[in-house]
Amino acid sequence: MPSARLEARDRAALVRRVLLGLFFANVAVVLAKLLVGVSAHSLAVLGDALHSSVDAANNILGLVVVRVAARAPDEDHPYGHGKFETLGALALVGFLSITSFELSRGAVEHLLGSQQAPAVSDLQLVILVAGLAVNALVAWYEHRRGVELQSELLVADAAHTRSDVFITLGVLVGLLMGRQGLWWADPVIALVIAGLMVRVAYQITQRTVPILVDERALPKDDIQSAAEAVDGVRRAYDIRSRGSQVRYAEVTIAVDRNANVASAHAIADEVEQRLKQDLQLNEVTVHIEPC
């Protein structure tokens, strides 16, 4: 029977294997969209390619994060390496912000100064449809494997990839409208894609900043109630918690002043196990105070 450490290592290896395969698929989609966007002079297609490039960047980030975050705590990182994932995700915000600004500027200039629709051939449309099919398959496969491997990283990235499917559908509609002489459809859709990039950047910021500033992981009352439900605990106080995927908590419990050392530590051990089991905490530090 393999140890828990071995199982965790095997799971991380499987997640990396999935991410590596998805990376090559996403790069192929990005290159195809860039080729069509440049040759057809379509801002919407170029914007779609840049949005899809976030998936490839997420795959690279995931490959690094799964390896680094899985490292055990050391002297310099006593709480582990999980925040490297947060820092990497936050770096994507800068990329998305710059990209959305440049895309918006190009779209506005196009609306104000040009009235020529992109010239998209039937072959280029077929390439975009093929990219759409690949994105849909990637999203389905990544979500399925994420559930099987219990990987929040894969499940979250699959949700972002699904958004690419709807964006590409919008781009295809805009290109077909352009063929009917509606030249403004391409820059308008490019502006919509830029707005979606800003939304993704906001969601990443909303998710990462609380982790970086150690926002509480759980309401104080939940931890207090669970701790005080253990026999021998008269009161729980000085409660702290932090973390997201890996969650830590610290609590002080008051016990009978006449309890011997072994009994007090047995109560503390039970509190630790109760908090881990009931509140899905990964690490719990329990301080004992006689009262």
Secondary structure, DSSP 8 states (H G I E B T S, - for coil): ---HHHHHHHHHHHHHHHHHHHHHHHHHHHHHHHHHHHHHT-HHHHHHHHHHHHHHHHHHHHHHHHHHHTS---SS-TT-STHHHHHHHHHHHHHHHHHHHHHHHHHHHHHHH--------HHHHHHHHHHHHHHHHHHHHHHHHHHHHT-HHHHHHHHHHHHHHHHHHHHHHHHHHHHTT-TTHHHHHHHHHHHHHHHHHHHHHHHHHHHHTT--SS-HHHHHHHHHTSTT--EEEEEEEEESSSEEEEEEEEE-TTS-HHHHHHHHHHHHHHHHHHH--SEEEEEEEE-
